[in-house]
Amino acid sequence: MRALNKKQKAVLDEWFEENKDDIGLFWDAESLDYEVYVELENIHNFEILHQAITGYIQEQLINYMADRDGKQYYITDRDYEEDYG
């Protein structure tokens, strides 16, 4: 399996709730607390874990910003074009 499982997502959700106001838009898994990263590896390690963590937290951040501001955010111009072409 090459995706985050429910336990890993729960760990990341908890970390996100505690840190969401300190995360920048271009956040990367290298910024995750070492202890949390090791916990995620111990739950289920796979070759693209780093990228999966980064993508998951960035998605959570965009959803948080949209809920907070009442605006729609787009990760790329392609996403905007798919909606408004």
N, C-alpha and C positions, 0 to 999 in steps of 0.2 A: 504494500500500500504506500502511495507517495503523496499522502495528504495528511493534514492535521486531523487527529481524532478528537472525540468529544472531551476527553480528559485534558488534552493539550489546549483546546479552545477555552475550556473553563479556566485553566491556569492563566492563559493570555487575557481573558476577559477580566479576571480579578486584577491582574497587573495593570491593564488599561484603565480600569476604573480609578485606581490609585494614582495614576500618572498622566491621565489624558490632557490635563491643562499644561503639561510641560513638554509635550511631544511636538516636534516641528513637522511640517508637511512632508519633508523628504526624509522621514525617519527610516532607519535601517536596523535590522536585527542586531548589528554590532552594538547598538545603544541599549539593548536589553540587559538587565542585571544578570551578571554571570550565573548566580545561583538559580535564577529562573530558567536560563538557557540550559543549564545542566539538568534541571528537573525535566524539561521538555525532551531532552535527549534520552534520559532514563526511561521516560514513559514510552517513547517510540522514536527511534532515530532512523532517518532515511536520508538519502543523498541530497535532496533539495530542501531539507528542513529550514535552512537559513532563508531561502527565498520564500517558502511558505509562511514563515513567521512574519517576514517583512510585508508580504502581500496582505495577510490577515489584519495586521495592526494598521496598515495604511487604509484598508477598507473600513475598519472600525472608526478611524479618525475622520474620514470623509463623512461617514454617517453621523457621527457626533457633531461635526461642524454644521451639517445640513439641518439637523434637528435644532441645534442651538440658534442658528441664524435664520432659519426658515428659508434657506436658499438651496438651489441645486448646484452641486460641485461636480466637475468632470475631471477625471484623471488625465485624459488625453484629448486632443482635438478630435480624434476619431470618434470617441464616445459622444461628443457634442454633435458631430456630423450625423451619427447614426440616429440621434433623436430629432435633429432639426434639419438634416441634409440639405 
